[in-house]
Amino acid sequence: MEDTPQPEAGTPRLRLQGLHGDGVRDVLLQPDATARAAIAEELDLLGLRKLRLKGRLIPEGKSDWRLEAQIGATVVQPCVSTLEPVTTRIDADITRRYLADPPPMPEGDEVEIPEDDTIEELPAVLDLEALMIEELALNLPLYPHVDGAAPVEETFAAPGAEPISEEETKPFAGLASLKDKMGKDG
């Protein structure tokens, strides 16, 4: 089989199956403004100012590969309490191992997460753009918050029912009222 040349900056897909492990391959993706706008829309972001995936594909044995990379991004999300824009810098390391013969996944209703969560089956083609978007989504702040904004307090209840306060959900919340009641009855 024929080896694929080393990827150039911006190559979003690499053919891995059948590629001989004869050397490290550099990986670099930096989407342009149009691509970043599409990714921002896909992830419900207000903006995506910067995005970069940089790393190396390292051969392991005859057909396995390890990706060691970093993702860097500057994202703009709405604040959970005020909806004002919140800008966050994301820098995260990525490690993935692509194995031609990965260990079998356990079957059944209850499955434990494997110790090594970096292992994936060797794909015929590695979609670096999809990997970059997945890692960006996994590293987004869940509750972006503007400095100084008051926390959001929400209450939920079935129609006609009294909502339960946060105080009432604490394990010992009812003991104080029980103590007061016992003191009055005694």
Secondary structure, 3 states (H helix, E strand, C coil): CCCCCCCCCCCCEEECCCCCCCCCEEEEECCCHHHHHHHHHHCCCCEEEEEEEEEEEEEECCCEEEEEEEEEEEEEEECCCCCCEEEEEEEEEEEEEEECCCCCCCCCCCCCCCCCCCEEECCCEEEHHHHHHHHHHHHCCCCCCCCCCCCCCCCCCCCCCCCCCCHHHCCCHHHHHHHHHHHHHC
